[in-house]
Amino acid sequence: GLAFAASVIVLWLLLTFNRTIRVMKNAAQAPLGHVASAVMFHAGLARGMTMLQIVAKTKSLGRKVEDSNDDWRWSDDGGASVVLRFERGRLVAWRIERPEEPAT
């Protein structure tokens, strides 16, 4: 019984490690802090998500926001960006920032 429990734990650890490596390899091939659509990314967020889940969703590493403890930014080609705040490794708050419309 003890050997089986140890085997299950080792298998779970290997699967988790493999998933983490795969997510990071995919993120390494993408531009830093880039998403296809900031609005769609913003709509798919949920409180409590981990950074690994966010990186898997965006396929990109975020850019660290200056002068912040744990805020990260992802932007799209249109200038819109999403800022995420993490506490203890979990998503607690997020906001979308859109570029200002030019005055007519």
C-alpha atoms as one frame of an Amber mdcrd trajectory, in Angstrom:
protein
   0.000   0.000   0.000   2.787   2.407   0.918   4.665   1.678  -2.317   1.519
   2.333  -4.347   0.922   5.681  -2.584   4.534   6.691  -3.191   4.211   5.706
  -6.877   1.064   7.813  -7.270   2.733  10.826  -5.660   5.810  10.510  -7.879
   3.611  10.162 -10.981   1.622  13.262 -10.011   4.837  15.237  -9.465   6.195
  14.150 -12.864   2.963  15.128 -14.621   2.950  18.537 -12.929   6.603  19.129
 -13.806   5.991  18.080 -17.424   3.017  20.459 -17.719   5.015  23.346 -16.279
   7.898  22.755 -18.691   5.501  22.554 -21.679   3.757  25.824 -20.710   7.051
  27.642 -20.221   8.456  26.323 -23.516   5.396  27.656 -25.363   5.663  31.003
 -23.574   9.348  31.317 -24.452   8.470  31.343 -28.159   6.016  34.279 -27.874
   6.646  38.019 -27.463   6.865  39.162 -23.846   3.553  40.462 -22.456   1.526
  39.968 -25.650  -2.004  38.627 -26.138  -4.088  38.422 -29.291  -6.994  40.345
 -27.721  -6.867  42.056 -24.336 -10.670  42.195 -24.177 -11.088  38.444 -24.692
  -8.281  37.735 -22.248  -9.937  40.017 -19.669 -13.263  38.233 -20.137 -11.712
  34.820 -19.443 -10.100  35.677 -16.115 -11.314  34.356 -12.771 -10.302  35.087
  -9.213  -7.919  32.480  -7.805  -6.191  31.544 -11.068  -2.487  30.783 -10.753
   0.282  32.386 -12.776   0.834  29.057 -14.547  -2.820  29.032 -15.659  -2.493
  32.626 -16.921   0.699  31.857 -18.855  -0.936  28.754 -20.358  -3.944  30.862
 -21.417  -1.890  33.699 -22.954   1.023  31.573 -24.206   3.216  34.506 -23.157
   4.995  35.713 -20.058   3.683  39.014 -18.716   5.604  42.224 -18.200   6.203
  43.275 -14.597   4.525  46.615 -13.816   6.994  49.208 -12.527   6.805  50.140
  -8.822   4.493  47.285  -7.854   4.816  44.214  -5.689   3.152  41.616  -7.888
   1.364  43.285 -10.817   1.798  42.005 -14.362   0.653  43.406 -17.739  -0.334
  41.811 -21.052  -1.089  44.019 -24.089  -2.511  43.525 -27.562  -1.630  45.141
 -30.902  -4.407  47.745 -30.543  -2.863  49.284 -27.422  -5.305  47.805 -24.895
  -3.758  46.044 -21.930  -4.818  43.995 -18.929  -3.111  44.450 -15.557  -3.289
  41.524 -13.131  -2.568  41.616  -9.400  -1.419  38.471  -7.653  -1.239  37.748
  -3.937   0.390  34.549  -2.688   0.548  33.253  -6.253  -3.192  33.651  -6.938
  -5.030  36.221  -9.057  -6.962  38.619  -6.811  -7.744  41.594  -9.072  -7.471
  42.669 -12.694  -8.373  45.652 -14.838  -8.380  46.498 -18.504  -6.765  49.688
 -19.783  -7.777  50.897 -23.207  -6.063  53.593 -25.262  -7.760  56.965 -25.263
  -9.892  57.790 -28.267  -8.559  60.746 -30.283 -10.675  63.918 -29.922 -12.767
  64.754 -32.973
